[in-house]
Amino acid sequence: MPVQRTRNSIVNGASIWLASLLTVLFPGLSLAGSVTSEWAQGENSKVRLIAGFVGGTDEKNKLTAGVQIELSEGWKTYWRTPGDSGGMPPEFDWSKSRNLASATVLFPAPIRLKDPSGDSIGYKHAVIFPVVIAPINRANPVQLKLNVVFGVCATICIPEEHELSLILDPTSSDNDSVADLLRRALDQVPTDVQREKRPNIVAFRSETIGSHEMLIVETQFPEGAAGADLFVEAADGGYVPLPEKLSRTSDGRVRFRIDLSKSDILKAKTGRQLRLTLVSDQSSAAFIRALP
């Protein structure tokens, strides 16, 4: 199926040139309106760049951007690991940016999506991928230029590709509404930092059932948490099947099983690192564990 493309290169290119000229002529100038790009419209989605300062004044030199995607009703897009039914994880290319040392994309906690062909992992309605920006020279504006490709799916999948541009001026004032969006998106990123009502791993072991080697993960979610789920990835990119939920007790203890016979990660079992992501409607967490 042909890729849907949206190009705002003339407008965005002119904006970058004008912003660069103004910052040369008037050092320290605040670039009003530079906290969001224009929406790039697809058939069943739209996407834009947002940016702001997240944190207190001691973090003023830390720039945070976001790739904001909104989806039509009934459509979805994918997490970095799309799940058993296949899918298209998003791709982010920042190579045409200027004054950019690195752009680290973070992934908010996803949900399990039921499909006739198998479950997938992703997002419905909307998602913001936070991006931690490291400038080469913190005194100068960062000219972000992103080529983003992501899948948008209902009963069929459509790859979307867009080019987005945005100027980040470290001397400009913050925009509260955009900063709030970014803070909420960052709060939804699973980490190993201790948080209130964070789910935890209680037991992590392997069991052999017939010819199948199973990975058993027992977890503890906050009492009353809805949507408790587990996603497991091989740190080096190998395929790991989606976990099967075996049981849940009233106090939030949830037991999962992964059939490792369907994966190739056992071929190099010793020291194999797995990333486990626990999610619920209350909180999320991420852990690294060595394959037992």
N, C-alpha and C positions, 0 to 999 in steps of 0.2 A: 504494500500500500504506500503511495507517495507520502513523503514527509510534509506536514503543514509548516509553512515558514511565514514569519512576520519580520519585517525589516523597518526600523526607524533610524537608519544609518544617517540620513541627511540631517534630520532634526537633532539627533543625539551628537553627531559629529560637530555640528555648529555649536551646540551647547558646550562641548568639551573645549573647543577652540576659544570661545568667548570667555569661559571660566578661567582658562589658563592665562589669557591675556589680562584679565582683570586682576588676577592674583599677582602677576608680574608688576602691573602698574600701581596697584594698591595693596601692598603686603598686609596680611592680616584681615583682609576684607571678608566679611561673613557672606556666604553665598546663600541667600534666601531661596527657599524652594528646592534645595539640592538634596533633601532627605528622601525623596522618592523619584523613581523614574516613571515614565508613562507606562500604562498597562499595554502589554502586547497581547492581542486577542487571538485565541485559537478557536476551533469549532465548538469545543465543549469545555474550554478552560481559558483563563487569562493569567498572566504572570508579570511581575514587576520586581525591581530591586528597591529595597528600603535600607536606610542607614541611620545610625544615631550613636550617642554615647551611652553606654549602659554601666551603671555603677555610680559610686560617689565621685567627688572631685579628685580623690587620689587616683582614680582610674580614668581621668579625663583624656589621657593619651591613648586609651584603648578604644579603637574604633570597632564597631560591630555592624555588619550589614545583614541583610536577610533576603532570601529568595522567596517571595510570597506568591503562592499558587492558589487560585480559587477555581472550583470545579462546578460544572452543571449538576443538577440533581440526578442521582443514579450513576454518576461517574466516579472513578477512583484513580489514584496514582500510587506509585510503589515506593516502598522503603528501599534501603541500600541492598537488602536481600529480599527478592520478590516472593519467595515461597515455593510451594510444591507445584502450583499450577502454571509456573512460568510467568514471565513478565519482564518489564524493562526498568531497571533501576535508573535513577536520574544521573546525568553526566554534566559536570560543570567544568568549563574551560575558561580560565582567567588569563590566558597567555598574552592577550592583546592589551592588558591593563598597563598603566604607567604608574611609577613610584609604588609598586606593590611587591613586597618581599614574599608574602605568602597569604593565601586565603584558605582558611580551614573550615570546611562545611560540616556542620553538626546536624544530627538527625533526631527530631523529636520522637517520643515514644509512638509506635504505630499500633494498629489493631489488626486482628485476624479477620480476613474477609472470605466469606464462604462463596465458593464457586462450584458449578456442576463438574468442572474438570479437576477440582482439587482446591485446597485453600491457598490463599495468597496473603501477603503482608503489605500493608500500606495505609492510605489515608482516604477519607471521604470528605466532601464539602470544601475543605481548605487546609492548607498547611504552610507554615513558614519554616524554612531551613535557615537557622542562624549561621552566620559566617564571621569568624574571627579574622580581622584584618590586621596585618603587620606591614606598615609602610617601610619603604627603604629610607626615606627621609621624613621624619615625623613633622618637620616644620612646613612641609609642602603638601598641597592637596593630592589625594589619591584618585586617579582616574580609573574607575572600575569599568571594565568592558567584559561582559560575560556572554559566552555562547552556551546556552542550556538546552539539553535534550531530555525529554521525559515522556513516559507513556501515559496516555489517558485512555481508560478502558471502561466499557459497560459490558455488552455482550461481545464486542470486538475491541481491539486495541489500536489506537492511533498514535504514532510517534509525533510529538510536537517539538519543533526546534525554533528558538528565538534568540535574537541578539539584543542585549540590554546594556545601557550605559548609565553611569551615575558618578558625579563628582563628590568626593568626601573631603571636606575642608576641616582640618583639625582645630581651626580657630573659630569655627562658627558656633553659634549657640545651639542648644539641643532642641528637639521637637518632642514635647512630652507624649503626644499620642503615638508617634512612631516608636519612641523609646519604650513605651508601655507594651506595644506589640512585641518588640524584641525581647523584653524581659520575660514576658509570658512564654514566648517560644523557647528561651533558654531554660526556663523552669521545667519545661516538658522534655528536656534532653536527659535520658537515663545516664547516671554517673555512679561511681563507687563512693561518692561523698555521703556521709551519714545525714539523712534528712528525716523530718517528722513523718511518721507513718510509712517509712520506706519498707518495701518487701525485702525479705532475706532468704538465703539458701540455708536450709537446715541440714540436709543430707545430700550427698553426691556420690553415687557408686554405680558399678556395672553389675549386671546379672546375666547369666546365660539361661535362655529358655529354648530348649531344643537346639536347633542349629542357629539360633538368633542371639546375638549379643545385644543386650539392652542397656541403655544409660538411664538410670533412675535418678530423678531430681525431686527432692522434697523441699517445699518452699513454705514460708510463712508470710501471709498477706495480712494487712490490718483487718480486724473484724468488721464485717459489713462492706468490704471493698467489692465492687462489681467489676466484671470483665477481667478477672485475674487470668493472666496468660504468661507463657514463656516462649522465647525465641532463642535459638542456639545457632551460633555461627562458628566455623573454624577460622581461627585468626589468620591463617594463610590462604583462606578463600575456598577451601574444599566444601563440597556439598554436605549439608546435614539436614535430614528430614525434619519436618515440623513435629514438635512434641505432641503426644496424645495425652489428654488430661484423664487420669485414672480415677481420682477421687478428690473430694473436698469436704472438710469438716466445718462445723458451725463456727469454730474459732479462727477460721481463715487458713488452716493448714491445707495446702494443695499439693497433690502428688502427680508428677508427669513422667512419661516414658518415651524414650526415643529409640527407634529400631536402627541400630548402627549397621546392621547387615545391608541396609539400603544405601549406605554411604561408602566412600572410598577412604575415609580418614583412618581406618584401622590398618591400612597398609604401612603407615609410618606412625604407629601408635605411641611409641615412647616419646614423652615430653610434648605431645601434641596439645596446643593451647586452644581452648574453646572460650568464646565470649557468650555469656548468658545474659539476656535482657528480660527482666521481669516488669510487667506493666499491669496497671489496673486504673480504675477511674479516679483513684485518690493520689497515686504516686507511681514512680518507676525507679528502677535501679539497674546497674550493669556490673557484672563481675567477670573476672578472668579465672578460669580453672583449668588445670592440666587434666587431660583425659585419663581416667583411672584405669 
